[in-house]
Amino acid sequence: MNKLYQISGKALLFVAFVLSGFSALADGSVRGFLIDAKNNQPLADAHVIAKLNGIYKGDTYTDDKGFYDIKSLPAGIYSLTFNLFEYQDLILEGIKINDDQSLVMKPALMGKPIIGT
């Protein structure tokens, strides 16, 4: 019985080693600061959405400094949507995100035009 325990212990160590190797292959992320295109001021509370082939993969909201960070994105070519009330939506297509890499972007939103008074 003691010999069986030693083999099982070695097998368990091997499985733990293999699983730790898989976790080392981390997904990518996209982060940065969202600003107003006219005055370069940070935009808080904007919604940022990441889609891979039209499928939702993650989202977040900008903080009071305009910072956003969407983590755990599998590698691929993404579309990123930035939207905020009183601003025109910004959709960026063809954004390449690689595994184990953080893409840094600083997009800018333009205010919606004022229609009639």
PyMOL commands that set and color helices and strands:
alter all, ss='L'
color gray80, all
select helices_A, chain A and resi 2-23
alter helices_A, ss='H'
color red, helices_A
select strands_A, chain A and resi 28-33+35-36+47-52+55-61+67-73+76-83+90-97+102-105+108-109
alter strands_A, ss='S'
color yellow, strands_A
deselect
rebuild
show_as cartoon
